[in-house]
Amino acid sequence: MAVPEVVIRVDGIVTAVSRSTRHSFSKPNQERIRLLAGLGVDGDAHLGVTVQHRSRVVSDPTRPNLRLRAAGFPVPTGARLYLGEAAVVEVTGLRNPCAQLDGFQPGLMAAVLGRDAHGHLIRKAGIMSVVISDGEVRPGDPVRVELPPPPHRPLERV
């Protein structure tokens, strides 16, 4: 009896995974990371049930942790990214760029912000998400995107 072929749709490939135990400007690339449901990246300074980003802690330390750096803009709120064999993250909104960018290189903050034709601010620094399912993620792993049912909501700052 023939075994049916399983077709897995791949929308992208993980190019790098990073983590840092410190709140530093950069996070060193790793061979692999482990995502923990409801917490984030195991061993990372931003791991936790509540927000760990320093500027967010100052304004409201009880807010849920919505952190994960990723690329792409036409992804609606609620989209799920299936990473590797088991990890799943759900997109929650746009990442707000940090003023530390200009300390790294003058003008970098302006490079990740823009304005549309109506003068509305456009953030180009990445997206935020929450970990739905645990899993290990490595460079080269497949990424599959599952969009939420319509109507799709645009990403907003979280």
DSSP file (Angstrom, degrees, kcal/mol; ACC not computed):
  #  RESIDUE AA STRUCTURE BP1 BP2  ACC     N-H-->O    O-->H-N    N-H-->O    O-->H-N    TCO  KAPPA ALPHA  PHI   PSI    X-CA   Y-CA   Z-CA
    1    1 A M              0   0    0      0, 0.0     2,-0.2     0, 0.0     0, 0.0   0.000 360.0 360.0 360.0 131.3    0.0    0.0    0.0
    2    2 A A        -     0   0    0      1,-0.1     3,-0.0     3,-0.0     0, 0.0  -0.497 360.0-127.6 -76.4 141.3    1.4    3.4   -1.0
    3    3 A V        -     0   0    0     -2,-0.2    -1,-0.1     1,-0.0     2,-0.0  -0.778  30.4-114.8 -87.5 126.6    1.9    6.0    1.7
    4    4 A P        -     0   0    0      0, 0.0     2,-0.3     0, 0.0    -1,-0.0  -0.342  30.6-113.8 -63.1 141.3    0.2    9.3    0.8
    5    5 A E        -     0   0    0      1,-0.0     2,-0.6    -2,-0.0    -3,-0.0  -0.594  23.1-139.4 -77.0 132.4    2.7   12.1    0.2
    6    6 A V        -     0   0    0     -2,-0.3     2,-0.6     2,-0.0    -1,-0.0  -0.834  14.0-155.2 -93.3 123.8    2.4   14.9    2.8
    7    7 A V        -     0   0    0     -2,-0.6     2,-0.6     2,-0.0    -2,-0.0  -0.886   7.0-167.2-103.1 122.1    2.7   18.4    1.2
    8    8 A I        -     0   0    0     -2,-0.6     2,-0.4     2,-0.0    -2,-0.0  -0.942  16.6-137.7-110.5 120.7    3.9   21.1    3.5
    9    9 A R        -     0   0    0     -2,-0.6     2,-0.5   133,-0.0    -2,-0.0  -0.640  17.2-160.2 -77.0 126.8    3.6   24.7    2.2
   10   10 A V        +     0   0    0     -2,-0.4   134,-0.2     1,-0.1     3,-0.1  -0.949  17.4 176.4-112.4 120.3    6.7   26.7    2.9
   11   11 A D        -     0   0    0    132,-2.5     2,-0.3    -2,-0.5   133,-0.2   0.606  68.0 -19.3 -94.9 -14.8    6.3   30.5    2.8
   12   12 A G  E     -A  143   0A   0    131,-1.5   131,-2.6     2,-0.0     2,-0.4  -0.970  60.9-110.3-172.9-179.5    9.8   31.3    3.9
   13   13 A I  E     -A  142   0A   0     -2,-0.3     2,-0.3   129,-0.3   128,-0.1  -0.994  32.4-112.7-132.1 136.0   13.0   30.1    5.6
   14   14 A V        -     0   0    0    127,-3.0   126,-3.6    -2,-0.4   127,-0.1  -0.542  30.2-174.4 -65.4 125.4   14.4   31.2    9.0
   15   15 A T        -     0   0    0      1,-0.3     2,-0.3    -2,-0.3    -1,-0.2   0.746  62.6  -4.6 -96.3 -26.8   17.6   33.0    8.2
   16   16 A A        -     0   0    0    122,-0.1     2,-0.4   123,-0.0    -1,-0.3  -0.980  52.4-153.7-161.8 152.2   18.9   33.6   11.8
   17   17 A V  E     -F   30   0B   0     13,-0.5    13,-3.3    -2,-0.3     2,-0.3  -0.994  22.1-178.5-130.1 140.9   18.0   33.1   15.4
   18   18 A S  E     +F   29   0B   0     -2,-0.4     2,-0.3    11,-0.3    11,-0.2  -0.935  11.1 168.1-139.3 156.3   19.3   35.2   18.2
   19   19 A R        -     0   0    0      9,-1.7     2,-0.3    -2,-0.3    25,-0.1  -0.964   9.1-167.4-162.2 156.7   19.2   35.6   22.0
   20   20 A S        -     0   0    0     -2,-0.3    25,-3.1     7,-0.2    26,-0.3  -0.989  22.7-146.7-147.6 140.3   21.0   37.5   24.7
   21   21 A T  S    S+     0   0    0     -2,-0.3     2,-0.3    23,-0.3    23,-0.1   0.585  87.2  63.2 -79.5  -9.9   20.9   37.1   28.5
   22   22 A R  S    S-     0   0    0     -3,-0.0     2,-1.7    24,-0.0    23,-0.3  -0.796  91.8-112.4-114.0 156.2   21.4   40.9   28.8
   23   23 A H        +     0   0    0     -2,-0.3     2,-0.2    22,-0.1     4,-0.1  -0.677  65.8 148.0 -81.5  84.9   19.4   43.9   27.7
   24   24 A S        -     0   0    0     -2,-1.7    -4,-0.0     2,-0.2    21,-0.0  -0.717  62.5-107.9-118.8 169.0   21.9   44.9   25.0
   25   25 A F  S    S+     0   0    0     -2,-0.2     2,-0.3    75,-0.0    -1,-0.1   0.914 102.0  35.0 -63.6 -43.5   21.6   46.6   21.7
   26   26 A S        -     0   0    0     -3,-0.0    -2,-0.2    -7,-0.0    -1,-0.0  -0.789  68.0-146.6-114.0 154.6   22.4   43.4   19.7
   27   27 A K        -     0   0    0     -2,-0.3    -7,-0.2    -4,-0.1     2,-0.1  -0.986  28.1-121.6-117.7 124.6   21.6   39.8   20.3
   28   28 A P        -     0   0    0      0, 0.0    -9,-1.7     0, 0.0     2,-0.0  -0.371  30.5-107.5 -66.6 142.3   24.2   37.3   19.1
   29   29 A N  E     -F   18   0B   0    -11,-0.2     2,-0.3    -2,-0.1   -11,-0.3  -0.360  37.7-158.2 -64.6 148.7   23.1   34.7   16.5
   30   30 A Q  E     -F   17   0B   0    -13,-3.3   -13,-0.5     1,-0.1     3,-0.1  -0.830  29.5-121.4-125.4 162.3   22.7   31.2   17.8
   31   31 A E  S    S-     0   0    0      1,-0.3     2,-0.3    -2,-0.3    -1,-0.1   0.813  97.2 -11.0 -69.8 -30.5   22.7   27.7   16.2
   32   32 A R        -     0   0    0    106,-0.2     2,-0.3   -15,-0.1    -1,-0.3  -0.978  60.4-156.2-162.0 156.4   19.2   27.2   17.7
   33   33 A I  E     -G  137   0C   0    104,-2.2   104,-2.7    -2,-0.3     2,-0.5  -0.930  16.3-134.1-131.8 161.0   16.8   28.8   20.1
   34   34 A R  E     -G  136   0C   0      8,-0.3     8,-3.1    -2,-0.3     2,-0.4  -0.978  15.1-149.5-118.0 123.8   13.9   27.3   22.1
   35   35 A L  E     -GH 135  41C   0    100,-3.2   100,-1.8    -2,-0.5     2,-0.5  -0.758   9.0-155.1 -90.6 136.7   10.6   29.1   22.1
   36   36 A L  E >>  - H   0  40C   0      4,-3.2     3,-2.4    -2,-0.4     4,-2.3  -0.960  26.1-108.1-117.2 124.7    8.4   28.7   25.2
   37   37 A A  T 34 S+     0   0    0     -2,-0.5    95,-0.2     1,-0.3    97,-0.1  -0.206 100.4   1.3 -53.9 129.7    4.7   29.2   25.0
   38   38 A G  T 34 S+     0   0    0     93,-2.4    -1,-0.3     1,-0.1    27,-0.2   0.416 130.4  62.1  75.5  -1.4    3.5   32.4   26.7
   39   39 A L  T <4 S-     0   0    0     -3,-2.4     9,-1.9     1,-0.2     2,-0.4   0.741  87.5-135.6-122.3 -46.2    7.1   33.4   27.7
   40   40 A G  E  <  +H   36   0C   0     -4,-2.3    -4,-3.2     7,-0.2     2,-0.5  -0.949  60.0   4.9 122.9-144.7    9.3   33.9   24.6
   41   41 A V  E >  S-H   35   0C   0     -2,-0.4     3,-2.1    -6,-0.2    -6,-0.2  -0.712  75.3-118.0 -88.1 121.3   12.9   32.8   23.8
   42   42 A D  T 3  S+     0   0    0     -8,-3.1    -8,-0.3    -2,-0.5     3,-0.1  -0.331  98.5  13.5 -57.3 129.2   14.4   30.5   26.5
   43   43 A G  T 3  S+     0   0    0      1,-0.3     2,-0.3   -10,-0.1    -1,-0.3   0.491  97.6 127.4  83.9   3.4   17.5   32.2   28.0
   44   44 A D    X   -     0   0    0     -3,-2.1     3,-1.8     1,-0.1    -1,-0.3  -0.682  68.1-125.2 -96.3 149.2   16.7   35.6   26.6
   45   45 A A  T 3  S+     0   0    0    -25,-3.1   -24,-0.1   -23,-0.3   -22,-0.1   0.728 111.4  56.3 -61.8 -22.5   16.6   38.8   28.7
   46   46 A H  T 3  S+     0   0    0    -26,-0.3    -1,-0.3   -24,-0.1     6,-0.2   0.397  78.6 122.9 -92.0   3.3   13.1   39.5   27.3
   47   47 A L    <   +     0   0    0     -3,-1.8     2,-0.2    -6,-0.2    -7,-0.2  -0.415  40.3  90.5 -64.2 135.1   11.7   36.1   28.5
   48   48 A G  S    S-     0   0    0     -9,-1.9    17,-0.2     1,-0.1     4,-0.1  -0.751  79.8 -98.6 154.6 162.6    8.7   36.4   30.7
   49   49 A V  S    S+     0   0    0     -2,-0.2    16,-1.7    15,-0.1     2,-0.2   0.844 107.4  47.4 -72.4 -35.5    4.9   36.6   31.1
   50   50 A T  B    S-I   64   0D   0     14,-0.3    12,-0.1     1,-0.1    13,-0.1  -0.665 109.1 -72.1-105.9 164.5    5.0   40.4   31.4
   51   51 A V        -     0   0    0     12,-2.7    -1,-0.1    -2,-0.2    14,-0.1  -0.182  39.3-176.9 -56.0 139.8    6.8   42.9   29.2
   52   52 A Q        +     0   0    0     -6,-0.2     2,-0.3    -4,-0.1    -1,-0.1   0.456  44.4 114.8-117.5  -7.6   10.6   43.0   29.6
   53   53 A H    >>  -     0   0    0      1,-0.1     4,-2.3    -7,-0.1     3,-0.7  -0.520  69.4-130.9 -69.3 128.9   11.6   45.8   27.3
   54   54 A R  H 3> S+     0   0    0     -2,-0.3     4,-1.6     1,-0.3    -1,-0.1   0.846 103.5  48.3 -54.3 -43.7   13.0   48.6   29.4
   55   55 A S  H 3> S+     0   0    0      1,-0.2     4,-1.2     2,-0.2    -1,-0.3   0.853 113.6  48.6 -68.0 -31.5   10.9   51.4   28.0
   56   56 A R  H <> S+     0   0    0     -3,-0.7     4,-2.8     2,-0.2    -2,-0.2   0.849 105.7  57.0 -74.3 -35.4    7.7   49.4   28.3
   57   57 A V  H  < S+     0   0    0     -4,-2.3    -2,-0.2     1,-0.2    -1,-0.2   0.889 105.2  52.9 -61.4 -39.0    8.5   48.4   31.9
   58   58 A V  H  < S+     0   0    0     -4,-1.6    -1,-0.2    -5,-0.2    -2,-0.2   0.910 114.7  39.9 -63.2 -43.4    8.6   52.1   32.9
   59   59 A S  H  < S-     0   0    0     -4,-1.2    -2,-0.2     1,-0.2    -1,-0.2   0.882 142.0 -14.0 -78.4 -37.5    5.2   52.8   31.4
   60   60 A D    ><  -     0   0    0     -4,-2.8     3,-1.5    -5,-0.1    -1,-0.2  -0.552  53.5-172.3-166.6  95.2    3.4   49.7   32.5
   61   61 A P  T 3  S+     0   0    0      0, 0.0    -4,-0.1     0, 0.0    -3,-0.1   0.544  84.5  65.2 -70.9  -5.5    5.2   46.6   33.8
   62   62 A T  T 3  S+     0   0    0    -12,-0.1     3,-0.1    -5,-0.1    -5,-0.1   0.519  73.6 114.9 -93.8  -5.5    2.0   44.5   33.9
   63   63 A R  S <  S-     0   0    0     -3,-1.5   -12,-2.7    -7,-0.2    -3,-0.0  -0.310  77.4 -98.7 -63.5 147.1    1.5   44.5   30.1
   64   64 A P  B     -I   50   0D   0      0, 0.0     2,-0.6     0, 0.0   -14,-0.3  -0.312  39.7-103.4 -64.4 151.9    1.8   41.1   28.5
   65   65 A N        +     0   0    0    -16,-1.7   -17,-0.1   -27,-0.2   -14,-0.1  -0.686  44.6 169.5 -80.3 115.3    5.1   40.3   26.8
   66   66 A L        +     0   0    0     -2,-0.6     2,-0.5    92,-0.1    63,-0.2  -0.212  26.0 139.2-119.2  40.5    4.6   40.7   23.0
   67   67 A R        +     0   0    0     61,-0.3     2,-0.2   -21,-0.2    61,-0.1  -0.770   3.0 122.8-103.9 128.0    8.2   40.5   21.8
   68   68 A L        -     0   0    0     -2,-0.5     2,-0.4    59,-0.4    59,-0.2  -0.665  46.1-133.2-170.9 125.8    9.7   38.7   18.8
   69   69 A R        +     0   0    0     -2,-0.2     2,-0.3    57,-0.1    59,-0.1  -0.656  42.2 145.0 -82.1 130.4   11.7   40.3   16.1
   70   70 A A        -     0   0    0     -2,-0.4    57,-0.8    57,-0.3     2,-0.3  -0.953  39.8-114.1-154.3 170.2   10.7   39.3   12.5
   71   71 A A        +     0   0    0     -2,-0.3     2,-0.1    55,-0.2    54,-0.1  -0.735  58.5  72.9-110.0 159.2   10.5   40.9    9.1
   72   72 A G        -     0   0    0     -2,-0.3    -2,-0.1    52,-0.1    54,-0.1  -0.003  42.5-150.4 117.7 143.3    7.6   41.7    6.9
   73   73 A F  S    S+     0   0    0      1,-0.1    82,-0.3    -2,-0.1    -1,-0.0   0.766  82.3  66.5-114.8 -36.1    4.8   44.3    6.6
   74   74 A P  S    S+     0   0    0      0, 0.0    -1,-0.1     0, 0.0    -2,-0.0   0.235  72.6 116.5 -79.2  23.1    1.7   42.8    4.9
   75   75 A V        -     0   0    0      4,-0.0    80,-0.2    72,-0.0     2,-0.1  -0.776  60.7-138.3 -88.6 123.0    1.1   40.4    7.7
   76   76 A P    >   -     0   0    0      0, 0.0     3,-1.9     0, 0.0    15,-0.2  -0.400  30.0 -85.4 -80.0 159.4   -2.2   41.1    9.5
   77   77 A T  T 3  S+     0   0    0     76,-2.4    76,-0.5     1,-0.3    15,-0.2  -0.362 116.9  29.9 -55.7 135.8   -2.7   41.0   13.3
   78   78 A G  T 3  S+     0   0    0     13,-2.7    -1,-0.3     1,-0.3    14,-0.1   0.330  81.7 143.6  92.4  -7.1   -3.5   37.4   14.3
   79   79 A A    <   -     0   0    0     -3,-1.9    12,-3.0    12,-0.1     2,-0.5  -0.392  42.9-138.7 -62.9 143.6   -1.4   35.7   11.6
   80   80 A R  E     -CB  90 146A   0     66,-2.8    66,-2.8    10,-0.2     2,-0.6  -0.905   8.9-155.4-109.3 134.6    0.3   32.6   12.9
   81   81 A L  E     -CB  89 145A   0      8,-3.2     8,-2.2    -2,-0.5     2,-0.7  -0.940   4.8-154.7-109.0 120.9    3.9   31.7   11.9
   82   82 A Y  E     -CB  88 144A   0     62,-3.1    62,-2.1    -2,-0.6     2,-0.5  -0.867  16.7-167.5 -96.3 115.7    4.7   28.0   12.1
   83   83 A L  E >>  -CB  87 143A   0      4,-2.6     4,-1.1    -2,-0.7     3,-0.6  -0.908  47.2 -37.0-113.3 124.4    8.5   27.8   12.6
   84   84 A G  T 34 S-     0   0    0     58,-2.3    53,-0.1    -2,-0.5    60,-0.1  -0.316 111.0 -32.4  64.8-146.1   10.4   24.6   12.3
   85   85 A E  T 34 S-     0   0    0     51,-0.4    -1,-0.2     1,-0.1    52,-0.1   0.802 133.7  -3.2 -81.6 -30.6    8.8   21.4   13.4
   86   86 A A  T <4 S+     0   0    0     -3,-0.6    -2,-0.2    50,-0.4    49,-0.1   0.633  91.6 110.2-139.2 -23.8    6.7   22.6   16.3
   87   87 A A  E  <  -C   83   0A   0     -4,-1.1    -4,-2.6    49,-0.4     2,-0.4  -0.356  37.7-176.6 -71.2 139.8    7.0   26.3   17.3
   88   88 A V  E     -CD  82 133A   0     45,-1.6    44,-2.9    -6,-0.2    45,-1.7  -0.998   3.7-176.3-135.6 130.9    4.1   28.6   16.6
   89   89 A V  E     -CD  81 131A   0     -8,-2.2    -8,-3.2    -2,-0.4     2,-0.5  -0.958  15.7-143.8-123.6 147.1    3.9   32.4   17.2
   90   90 A E  E     -CD  80 130A   0     40,-2.6    40,-2.0    -2,-0.4   -10,-0.2  -0.947  22.0-122.1-113.5 127.1    1.0   34.7   16.7
   91   91 A V  E     + D   0 129A   0    -12,-3.0   -13,-2.7    -2,-0.5    38,-0.3  -0.458  31.7 173.7 -68.7 129.2    1.6   38.2   15.3
   92   92 A T  E     -     0   0A   0     36,-2.4     2,-0.3     1,-0.3    64,-0.3   0.653  51.7 -64.2-111.1 -23.3    0.3   40.9   17.7
   93   93 A G  E     - D   0 128A   0     35,-1.3    35,-3.1    62,-0.1    -1,-0.3  -0.992  66.7 -36.7 164.7-169.4    1.4   44.1   16.2
   94   94 A L  E     -eD 157 127A   0     62,-2.6    64,-1.9    -2,-0.3     2,-0.4  -0.598  50.1-122.2 -86.4 142.5    4.3   46.4   15.1
   95   95 A R        -     0   0    0     31,-2.2    30,-0.5    -2,-0.3    31,-0.2  -0.673  23.4-132.5 -79.9 134.6    7.5   46.8   17.1
   96   96 A N        -     0   0    0     -2,-0.4    31,-0.0    29,-0.1    -1,-0.0  -0.794  25.9-119.2 -88.4 123.5    8.1   50.4   18.1
   97   97 A P        -     0   0    0      0, 0.0     2,-0.3     0, 0.0    -1,-0.0  -0.293  27.0-124.0 -63.5 149.2   11.7   51.3   17.3
   98   98 A C    >   -     0   0    0      1,-0.1     3,-2.0   -43,-0.0     4,-0.2  -0.709   9.3-127.6 -98.0 143.3   13.9   52.3   20.3
   99   99 A A  T >> S+     0   0    0     -2,-0.3     3,-1.1     1,-0.3     4,-0.5   0.667 101.6  81.1 -61.8 -16.9   15.7   55.6   20.6
  100  100 A Q  H >> S+     0   0    0      1,-0.2     4,-1.2     2,-0.2     3,-0.6   0.716  73.2  79.6 -61.0 -19.2   18.9   53.6   21.4
  101  101 A L  H X> S+     0   0    0     -3,-2.0     4,-2.2     1,-0.3     3,-0.6   0.903  88.6  51.6 -56.6 -43.2   19.2   53.1   17.6
  102  102 A D  H <4 S+     0   0    0     -3,-1.1    -1,-0.3     1,-0.2    -2,-0.2   0.770 103.6  59.1 -68.4 -24.3   20.7   56.6   17.2
  103  103 A G  H << S+     0   0    0     -3,-0.6    -1,-0.2    -4,-0.5    -2,-0.2   0.802 107.9  46.3 -69.8 -28.6   23.3   55.8   19.8
  104  104 A F  H << S-     0   0    0     -4,-1.2    -2,-0.2    -3,-0.6    -1,-0.2   0.914 139.8  -9.8 -77.0 -46.3   24.4   52.9   17.7
  105  105 A Q  S >< S-     0   0    0     -4,-2.2     3,-2.1    -5,-0.1    -1,-0.3  -0.866  79.6-112.6-155.4 119.3   24.5   54.9   14.5
  106  106 A P  T 3  S+     0   0    0      0, 0.0    -4,-0.1     0, 0.0    -3,-0.1  -0.236 103.0  22.8 -53.8 134.8   23.2   58.5   14.1
  107  107 A G  T 3> S+     0   0    0      3,-0.0     4,-1.4     4,-0.0    -5,-0.1   0.308  87.8 111.9  92.4  -8.4   20.1   58.6   11.7
  108  108 A L  H <> S+     0   0    0     -3,-2.1     4,-1.0    -7,-0.2    -6,-0.1   0.881  73.7  55.4 -67.3 -37.5   19.2   54.9   12.2
  109  109 A M  H >4 S+     0   0    0     -4,-0.3     3,-0.9     1,-0.2    -1,-0.2   0.931 107.7  49.1 -59.9 -45.4   16.0   55.8   14.1
  110  110 A A  H >4 S+     0   0    0      1,-0.2     3,-1.0     2,-0.2    -1,-0.2   0.817 104.5  61.2 -63.4 -30.2   14.8   57.9   11.2
  111  111 A A  H 3< S+     0   0    0     -4,-1.4    -1,-0.2     1,-0.2    -2,-0.2   0.749 105.3  46.3 -69.7 -23.4   15.7   55.1    8.8
  112  112 A V  T << S+     0   0    0     -4,-1.0    12,-2.9    -3,-0.9     2,-0.3   0.290 108.5  65.5-103.1   9.9   13.1   52.8   10.5
  113  113 A L  E <   +J  123   0E   0     -3,-1.0     2,-0.3    10,-0.2    10,-0.2  -0.960  58.5 157.5-127.0 148.2   10.3   55.4   10.6
  114  114 A G  E     -J  122   0E   0      8,-1.9     8,-2.7    -2,-0.3     2,-0.4  -0.877  31.9-117.5-151.7-175.6    8.5   56.9    7.7
  115  115 A R  E     -J  121   0E   0     -2,-0.3     6,-0.2     6,-0.2     2,-0.1  -0.992  19.7-137.6-133.1 140.8    5.3   58.7    6.7
  116  116 A D    >   -     0   0    0      4,-2.1     3,-2.0    -2,-0.4     6,-0.1  -0.226  46.1 -82.6 -84.0-176.2    2.6   57.6    4.3
  117  117 A A  T 3  S+     0   0    0      1,-0.3    -1,-0.1     2,-0.1    -2,-0.0   0.721 132.3  50.8 -61.9 -21.7    0.8   60.0    1.8
  118  118 A H  T 3  S-     0   0    0      2,-0.1    -1,-0.3     0, 0.0     0, 0.0   0.363 121.0-106.0 -97.4   3.8   -1.5   61.1    4.6
  119  119 A G    <   +     0   0    0     -3,-2.0     2,-0.2     1,-0.3    -2,-0.1   0.505  69.7 147.6  86.6   4.4    1.3   61.9    7.1
  120  120 A H        -     0   0    0      1,-0.1    -4,-2.1    -5,-0.0    -1,-0.3  -0.514  54.4-103.7 -76.2 141.7    0.7   58.8    9.3
  121  121 A L  E     -J  115   0E   0     -6,-0.2     2,-0.5    -2,-0.2    -6,-0.2  -0.396  30.9-159.0 -66.6 134.7    3.7   57.2   10.9
  122  122 A I  E     -J  114   0E   0     -8,-2.7    -8,-1.9    -2,-0.1     2,-0.5  -0.978   4.9-152.3-116.2 122.9    5.0   54.0    9.4
  123  123 A R  E     +J  113   0E   0     -2,-0.5   -10,-0.2   -10,-0.2     3,-0.2  -0.832  17.4 175.2 -96.4 130.1    7.1   51.7   11.6
  124  124 A K        +     0   0    0    -12,-2.9   -11,-0.1    -2,-0.5     3,-0.1   0.013  50.9 101.1-120.8  25.9    9.6   49.6    9.7
  125  125 A A  S    S-     0   0    0    -30,-0.5     2,-0.2     1,-0.3    -1,-0.1   0.470  88.8 -94.6 -94.6  -2.2   11.5   48.0   12.7
  126  126 A G        -     0   0    0    -31,-0.2   -31,-2.2    -3,-0.2    -1,-0.3  -0.741  43.4 -68.9 122.8-171.7    9.7   44.6   12.7
  127  127 A I  E     -D   94   0A   0    -57,-0.8   -59,-0.4   -33,-0.3     2,-0.3  -0.773  28.9-135.2-122.0 165.2    6.8   42.9   14.3
  128  128 A M  E     +D   93   0A   0    -35,-3.1   -36,-2.4    -2,-0.3   -35,-1.3  -0.856  28.4 164.8-115.8 153.7    5.9   41.6   17.7
  129  129 A S  E     -D   91   0A   0     -2,-0.3     2,-0.4   -38,-0.3   -38,-0.2  -0.969  30.2-121.7-157.6 170.4    4.3   38.2   18.6
  130  130 A V  E     -D   90   0A   0    -40,-2.0   -40,-2.6    -2,-0.3     2,-0.6  -0.921  32.0-112.4-118.5 148.8    3.5   35.8   21.3
  131  131 A V  E     +D   89   0A   0     -2,-0.4   -93,-2.4   -95,-0.3   -42,-0.3  -0.704  33.2 175.1 -82.6 121.9    4.6   32.2   21.5
  132  132 A I  E     +     0   0A   0    -44,-2.9     2,-0.4    -2,-0.6   -43,-0.2   0.834  68.9  23.6 -92.2 -42.0    1.6   29.9   21.1
  133  133 A S  E    S-D   88   0A   0    -45,-1.7   -45,-1.6   -97,-0.1    -1,-0.3  -0.992  82.3-115.8-132.7 135.2    3.5   26.5   21.0
  134  134 A D        +     0   0    0     -2,-0.4     2,-0.2   -47,-0.2   -98,-0.2  -0.161  49.4 137.0 -58.0 155.8    6.9   25.5   22.3
  135  135 A G  E     -G   35   0C   0   -100,-1.8  -100,-3.2   -48,-0.1     2,-0.3  -0.802  51.3-100.6 168.5 156.7    9.6   24.4   19.8
  136  136 A E  E     -G   34   0C   0   -102,-0.2   -51,-0.4    -2,-0.2   -50,-0.4  -0.713  34.2-163.4 -88.9 140.6   13.2   24.6   18.7
  137  137 A V  E     +G   33   0C   0   -104,-2.7  -104,-2.2    -2,-0.3    -2,-0.0  -0.991  10.3 175.6-129.8 135.0   14.0   27.0   15.8
  138  138 A R    >   -     0   0    0     -2,-0.4     3,-2.0  -106,-0.2  -124,-0.2  -0.923  42.4 -86.5-132.4 155.8   17.1   27.0   13.7
  139  139 A P  T 3  S+     0   0    0      0, 0.0  -124,-0.2     0, 0.0  -123,-0.0  -0.416 117.3  33.1 -57.8 139.3   18.4   28.8   10.7
  140  140 A G  T 3  S+     0   0    0   -126,-3.6  -125,-0.1     1,-0.3    -3,-0.0   0.231  86.6 133.7  94.5 -13.3   17.2   27.0    7.6
  141  141 A D    <   -     0   0    0     -3,-2.0  -127,-3.0  -127,-0.1    -1,-0.3  -0.373  61.5-105.9 -66.8 148.6   13.9   25.9    9.2
  142  142 A P  E     -A   13   0A   0      0, 0.0   -58,-2.3     0, 0.0     2,-0.4  -0.424  26.5-152.0 -72.9 151.9   10.7   26.4    7.2
  143  143 A V  E     -AB  12  83A   0   -131,-2.6  -132,-2.5   -60,-0.2  -131,-1.5  -0.997  10.1-171.4-123.3 127.2    8.3   29.1    8.0
  144  144 A R  E     - B   0  82A   0    -62,-2.1   -62,-3.1    -2,-0.4     2,-0.5  -0.976  11.2-148.2-119.3 134.6    4.6   28.7    7.1
  145  145 A V  E     - B   0  81A   0     -2,-0.4     2,-0.5   -64,-0.2   -64,-0.2  -0.874   9.5-170.0-106.0 130.6    2.1   31.6    7.5
  146  146 A E  E     - B   0  80A   0    -66,-2.8   -66,-2.8    -2,-0.5    -2,-0.0  -0.966  16.3-146.7-118.8 113.7   -1.5   31.0    8.4
  147  147 A L        -     0   0    0     -2,-0.5   -68,-0.1   -68,-0.2   -69,-0.1  -0.479  18.5-115.0 -78.3 148.3   -3.6   34.1    8.0
  148  148 A P        -     0   0    0      0, 0.0    -1,-0.1     0, 0.0   -69,-0.1  -0.316  45.9 -81.9 -72.3 165.1   -6.6   34.7   10.3
  149  149 A P  S    S-     0   0    0      0, 0.0     0, 0.0     0, 0.0     0, 0.0  -0.369  72.3 -61.6 -64.6 148.8  -10.1   34.7    8.9
  150  150 A P  S    S+     0   0    0      0, 0.0     2,-0.1     0, 0.0     3,-0.0  -0.293 104.5  68.6 -66.0 159.3  -11.2   38.0    7.3
  151  151 A P  S    S-     0   0    0      0, 0.0     2,-0.2     0, 0.0     0, 0.0   0.416  78.5-149.6 -78.1 138.8  -11.6   40.8    7.8
  152  152 A H        -     0   0    0     -2,-0.1   -74,-0.1    -4,-0.1    -5,-0.0  -0.530   3.5-142.4 -76.5 140.0   -7.9   41.3    8.3
  153  153 A R        -     0   0    0    -76,-0.5   -76,-2.4    -2,-0.2     3,-0.1  -0.874  19.3-120.2-101.9 132.9   -6.8   43.9   10.8
  154  154 A P        -     0   0    0      0, 0.0     2,-0.2     0, 0.0    -1,-0.0  -0.286  37.7 -93.1 -66.1 157.0   -3.7   45.9   10.0
  155  155 A L        -     0   0    0    -82,-0.3     2,-0.3   -80,-0.2   -62,-0.1  -0.508  45.6-171.4 -71.5 137.4   -0.8   45.8   12.4
  156  156 A E        -     0   0    0    -64,-0.3   -62,-2.6    -2,-0.2     2,-0.1  -0.859  35.4 -80.6-123.7 162.2   -0.7   48.6   15.0
  157  157 A R  B      e   94   0A   0     -2,-0.3   -62,-0.2   -64,-0.2   -30,-0.0  -0.381 360.0 360.0 -61.6 132.5    2.0   49.6   17.5
  158  158 A V              0   0    0    -64,-1.9    -1,-0.2    -2,-0.1   -63,-0.1   0.346 360.0 360.0-119.8 360.0    2.0   47.4   20.6
